[in-house]
């Protein structure tokens, strides 16, 4: 486990580091009828373990006052709760009741014939690599992704999805991959889906920064019609990048820099990948010299968390979900994204002169911190977004603009039929 840090200087010989005893967490997982799922995984922080009975114990945990415990499985909605890990004790979270949730079903075809043994992936986000639909370093938004395999007749069934857009894709290693499909909550026919496999396509190119090949920059390929299908690779020493296996589709291909809470920059182009062929597109990181400060101005109340985009061109949207679709479908250009947490202005650096849209999706006052990401996924079709056209000149080097917004009402999720206590440490 980890103890508290302390300052030290080179040459010090009398340091004493005290490690607290490790803790543990235990509980039960069941459906409302009392039956346990066939299999599930419990995770606390970076530590996780699979279980096949209703009871679980996860030990060797570092003591911490507040940490997220997650329960995930193929046949139910992911459950999250906050727990305390006390040194030398076992925290009993009681019974965590899970729900089967929304179901998906359908048929995987290739050349009009059913495909047995195809892998089907579905979730709010499919976060893959240049050759796979799953990445070892999983994006937090992809934690609820589920996977199944088609039967002898090419059919599949999946369950455990909540509200919000779902991305789904099928793949067979020797045949190819289906174009990603976006499934909004109210879309009819979600248990009668048809996923058509086509031969893999490939995408490659060279990424340059300051006119020179750039190493170690992430390149993303995002479906322009299904934003939840996102694949990433890194450029090599000579600036080259390559996606070996992509579904035939049209992609927004971006050089990606930064982190959401600190600010992300995207330098993007658009290209169509045909089945069985490789296409090439080069990317360039071309920063400007202007710092643009965008301040969301609520008509009433105090702004807390908000998602703020700056993108080349002029776009108009009404909801956060529509904003995501418009951003994925945008053509060549530059964009930046930042999540503000306490109503502070969004500061976009290295902006080049040109016409932009600043778009703000404010969250209800009740939504705090990282909870905004999950809230936006579930309620993006009702979460309002506001865009304003901004002309950025070459001077001065610091420019600013306000975006009028209205704080939306909070949409409460129905409480699950059992919560788990998350309290009560026992030796």
Secondary structure, DSSP 8 states (H G I E B T S, - for coil): ---------TT-----------EEEEEEEE-TTS---S-EEEEETTEEEEESSSEEEEEEE--EEEEEEEEEETTEEEEEEEEEE-TT-EEEEEEEE----EEEEEEEEETTEE-TT-EEEEES-EEE-SS-S--SS--GGGTT-EEEE--TTSEEEEEEE-SS-EEEEEEETTTEEE--EEE-TT-S-TTSEEEEEE--EEEEEEEEETTEE-SS-EEEEEESS-TTEEEEEE--TTSEEEEEEE-SEEEEEEEEEEETTTEEEEEEEEEEE-TT-EEE--EEE---SEEEEEEEEESSS----EEEEEEES----SBHHHHHHHHHH--SEEEEEEEESSS--EEEEEE-SEEEEEEEEE--TT--TTHHHHHHHHHTTTSB-EEEEEEE-S-SSEEEEEEEE-----------S-------EE-
